[in-house]
Amino acid sequence: MLTTSEIGLIKATVPILREHGVLLTKHFYQRMFDHNPELKHIFNMGNQKNGTQQTALALAVLAYAENIENPSVLLPVLQRIGDKHTSLQISADQYDIVGRHLLASISEVLGEAATEELITAWAKAYGQLADIMINLEKSIYLQKAAVPGAWSGWRKFVIDRKVKESDEISSFYLRPQDGLEVALHQPGQYLSIKVYIPSLDLYQPRQYSISSAPDQHYYRISVKKEAGNQNKEEGTVSNHLHNVLQEGDVLEVSTPAGDFVLNTDQSSPLVLLSGGVGQTPFVSIMDFLSAADQQRQVRWAHACRSENVHAFRDQIKAWDEEHDWFKHIVFYENAAQEDKNIRSGRLDVAEITEMVLIPEADYYLCGPKPFIEKTILDLAALGVDRKKLFFEEFGPQTIHTN
């Protein structure tokens, strides 16, 4: 338990974390990888290079310091972090490594300002947070293990089919190499996969939304080929999947994870808003709802650059024609022609209020960070309750609606 004076010391570092938090986390990651290079196999090195991981950790440390007197308010965020950690098979002993390098980094970055009392306070604060996360992740591991078809650790899956969905997106149908059943995922969840990248001499994990309805025999992920190539950290895995791996090849997969899921116990209307490859969890949701032929009102507005990069467009159009409870609209930056389902320009919810403003609806957002941030603000300006907004940010979480 932190003392009153220790809480005061932690809160006194908040202004420093606001201004120099990323400097601290950059130092931390460099230090940790220098001393424990084996952890490079766990972390997405692309996110290290572009700085999103450092920013996400800086925001998390800041939020913890700001709420040190009542860290329970952070549980929704910690739950998402715990989901990600368990999908990567993070173990309790690795928190000791992180803590050691974090405290050393605080001391090295702050210099003389890092008094013995301050380091002691942060050591206790980190120990408190580590205990919360270890217990939370233990609970998540147990919940996953209770699902029929689930497994622990990494499991080998074979690429059964590889299908080109658009100029940028291909689907990979993954079946377990052992031929046994798999756990039924919740529509909206993701898989962590792990592949070896020879040019980096590293195993690299990535998370990809499952794009199919729950099935006991396979999963489908639909992956955008990112700019770059398999020899650079950014775009490494997506390019490796597109350019190198073929049907019959094997990769490692952990049990489905994530809380950006369809609540199947509710019948409230759904408004789905997606940008680019952010459509993939919604394809899973619609695949599930279509198979069940439920009568839940669903509206889906999607944005992408052009028809050539729009995956699953024929399937989505077929759902629209088949179900009277489902309607969709797509925005292309420069549409060749417009009709009731296709518009030219960027997705702006203010232009389609008749479609998206539905009483009691739940709003699900997925796509690039700028798309999510703008859409959240636009919906709030239209009077949508932020408690009705749910979003999935690809990569480390840096968006917070509160």
ABEGO torsion letter per residue (X at the ends): XBBAAAAAAAAAAAAAAAAAAAAAAAAAAAAAAAABAAAAAABBAAAAAAGAAAAAAAAAAAAAAAAAABAAAAAAAAAAAAAAAAAAGBBAAAAAAAAAAAAAAAAAAAEAABBAAAAAAAAAAAAAAAAAAAAAAAAAAAAAAABBGBBBEBBBBBBABBBBABAABBBBBBBBAAGBBBBBBBBGBBBBBBBBBAAAGBBBBBBBBBABBBBAABBBBBBBBBBEBAABABGAAAAAAAAABBBGBBBBBBBBBEABBBBAABABBBBBBBBEAAAAAAAAAAAAAAAAGBABBBBBBBBBABAAABBGAAAAAAAAAABAABBBBBBBABBABBBAABBBEBBBAAAAAAAABBBGBBBBBBEBAAAAAAAAAAAAAAGBBAAABBBBBBEBBABBAX
